[in-house]
Structure formats: structure tokens, C-alpha cells
Amino acid sequence: MRLYHFTTAYHGLDDIDRRRLKIATIPDLNDPFELLCVDLSNEKLRASMYRWKKSIGKRWGMLCFSANWENSVQWSHYAEKHAGLCLGFDVADETAMPVTYDEQRSAGEAKKLLTTGKGDEALMKKFLSTKYHHWAYEQEYRVYVDLVDIDPVTKLFFCDFGDALKLAEVIIGSESDVERAQVSAVLRELHSTVTVTNARLAFKTFRVVT
């Protein structure tokens, strides 16, 4: 499926040049409620869930995408106030997990955990892919990946482009100074297969368009 990743101009060009995408680590995510979508009023469960989140954060990170690139708020928040880039990828369907958005933290799953002491696969997926409903505008999809090799220079983790993460589009923000020639220079042999477009603000709506 085609999914979109918003980024700054510098990091976007560097990602294309190095054929890799930065992996977001769980401790550094901007939402502290990540992986904690259940009612944690029980002290024992609360401590257990925090330990579980910490253990997951040591093993896995995530690639974060959106189902579309037209939302102006995302350009403002994640792409340098429209001065950055949006990279469109063809992502393997079986790896992309859609995020669901809830208004309340689940009491039912909390009760189940307290009663049985363990969860099932469906419950695990819920923990990994549920956010507060105010985030729904992002239409997020995420791909969880193992944290294996840390980059010795940046001390960050990256996922290489490949069959499961294939660059297909580069959209230049409406306020960006990035020129198409700069994008072509880092695309190199990918230039013939990757679409490069410029975004602008729509005239009659609050959308971002080409």
C-alpha cells in the first residue's frame, strides 16, 4: 500500500541519498500514552504495563506513516511548517499496522489482564496500535521493526529501502526551498521510477494539493 512519511528537508534528502528511513524508538515518541491504552488505575497493573512498555522499547522501534499527504496540520507539525518533504512509500501490506483511535482507555482489557495475568495476540496488537482520538487526523499506519544495528555516527536506528519499503514519491512542501534538481541528485538511479511533485496550499479548502 502507498503510505506517506513527513520529514524535514535536510533529513528527507539525507534519507533518500542513503536509501534508509529513521526508526522511531518508543521512549522518544511524542505521545507518552503510547502502548498504554488501558485503564491503569490498578497499581499492580500499572507497574506491569510500564515494565512491558520499557521491554518492548528495547526490542522494537517503528516506522510511522500516514494514509495521505494532504493534511496541512501534518505538514506543519512534521515537515518543518511546510518547508520539508513528504516521502511516499509502497509498503508491504502485511507489515503495516493501522492505528485505531479511542476516546476512553479500555477498562475491559485491564480487567482481563488482572484476571488472567496475560493477554492474547489481538490484545497485543491493540496495545501497539491504539491512540487517543485527538490524533485521528494523522490517519497513521506503523511498521514495527527490530532494533538491531545502531548507526555508529548518529547513534540512531535506520531501516533500509527495499522491496518492503520502496520509495515511490517525493512531495516538496509549499514553503520549501528544495529544488527538483536537488531531489534528482540524491535519487540517482531511482529518478526514473520515483515521482517528484511540488505541493501548494489549496485555494478553496484547507487541504494541501499539487
SVG drawing of the C-alpha trace seen along z (x, -y; Angstrom):
<svg xmlns="http://www.w3.org/2000/svg" viewBox="-15 -30 45 46">
<polyline fill="none" stroke="black" stroke-width="0.4" points="0.0,0.0 1.1,-3.6 1.9,-5.4 3.5,-8.8 6.2,-9.9 6.6,-13.6 10.1,-14.9 12.4,-18.0 14.1,-18.9 17.6,-18.0 16.6,-14.6 14.4,-13.8 17.2,-14.4 19.6,-12.5 17.2,-9.6 16.8,-9.4 20.6,-9.7 21.4,-7.0 18.4,-4.8 17.1,-4.5 14.4,-5.7 14.9,-6.6 13.3,-4.2 11.4,-6.0 12.2,-4.5 9.4,-4.1 10.9,-6.1 11.3,-9.1 7.8,-9.2 5.9,-12.4 2.8,-10.8 3.5,-9.4 0.3,-7.4 1.8,-5.1 1.2,-1.4 -0.8,-2.4 -4.3,-2.4 -5.9,-0.5 -7.3,-1.7 -4.2,-1.8 -6.0,-2.8 -4.9,0.5 -1.4,0.1 -0.2,3.6 -1.4,3.5 0.1,0.0 3.6,1.2 3.3,4.2 2.3,2.2 5.1,-0.2 7.6,2.6 6.2,4.2 6.4,0.9 10.0,0.5 10.9,4.0 9.1,3.5 11.1,0.3 14.4,2.1 13.4,4.6 11.3,2.7 11.0,-0.6 8.6,-1.8 8.3,-3.5 5.5,-6.0 3.4,-6.8 0.1,-8.4 -2.5,-7.2 -2.4,-10.6 -0.2,-13.6 -2.9,-16.3 -3.4,-17.3 -1.9,-20.7 -1.5,-20.1 0.9,-17.2 2.9,-19.4 3.0,-22.0 4.0,-19.6 6.3,-17.1 7.6,-18.8 9.1,-22.0 6.0,-24.1 5.6,-23.1 9.3,-23.7 10.1,-20.0 9.3,-16.9 6.8,-14.1 8.1,-10.8 5.6,-8.3 6.5,-4.6 5.0,-1.4 4.9,0.6 4.3,4.3 0.6,4.7 1.4,7.5 3.8,5.3 1.7,2.1 -0.5,1.8 -3.3,-0.7 -3.7,-2.8 -7.1,-2.9 -8.3,-5.9 -10.3,-5.7 -11.9,-8.3 -11.5,-6.2 -8.8,-4.0 -10.1,-0.4 -11.4,1.0 -12.3,4.3 -8.8,5.2 -7.5,4.0 -9.9,6.4 -8.9,9.3 -5.2,8.7 -5.9,8.5 -8.0,11.7 -5.8,13.9 -2.4,12.2 -1.7,12.4 -3.0,11.2 -3.5,12.7 -2.3,11.6 -5.3,9.4 -4.8,7.6 -1.1,7.1 -1.9,5.5 -4.4,3.2 -1.7,2.0 0.7,1.4 -1.7,-0.4 -4.2,-2.5 -4.0,-6.2 -6.2,-8.9 -8.9,-10.0 -7.5,-13.6 -4.6,-12.0 -7.1,-10.7 -6.3,-13.4 -2.9,-11.6 -4.5,-8.5 -1.4,-6.7 0.0,-3.4 3.0,-2.0 5.5,0.8 7.3,2.3 10.9,3.3 13.6,4.9 16.3,2.6 19.4,4.4 22.2,2.2 22.7,-1.3 24.4,-3.8 27.8,-4.5 27.8,-8.1 24.3,-9.3 23.6,-6.7 20.2,-6.2 18.5,-3.2 17.5,-3.0 15.6,-0.8 17.0,-0.4 14.8,-0.9 13.9,2.4 11.1,4.5 9.1,4.0 9.9,0.2 10.0,-1.1 10.3,-4.8 7.7,-5.9 7.0,-9.6 8.8,-12.8 6.5,-15.8 8.2,-19.1 6.5,-21.3 4.8,-24.5 7.2,-26.7 10.3,-24.6 13.5,-25.9 14.3,-22.4 14.7,-22.3 13.7,-19.4 17.3,-19.2 18.4,-18.5 15.9,-15.7 17.1,-14.3 20.7,-14.4 20.0,-12.2 17.6,-9.9 20.2,-9.0 19.2,-5.7 15.7,-5.9 14.9,-9.1 13.0,-7.2 10.8,-5.3 10.0,-7.9 7.5,-10.7 8.6,-14.2 5.9,-16.9 5.6,-20.3 2.8,-20.9 0.8,-24.1 -2.0,-25.3 -5.4,-24.7 -7.4,-27.9 -10.8,-26.8 -10.2,-24.4 -7.6,-23.8 -6.0,-20.9 -2.6,-20.7 -2.6,-19.8 -0.1,-19.5"/>
</svg>
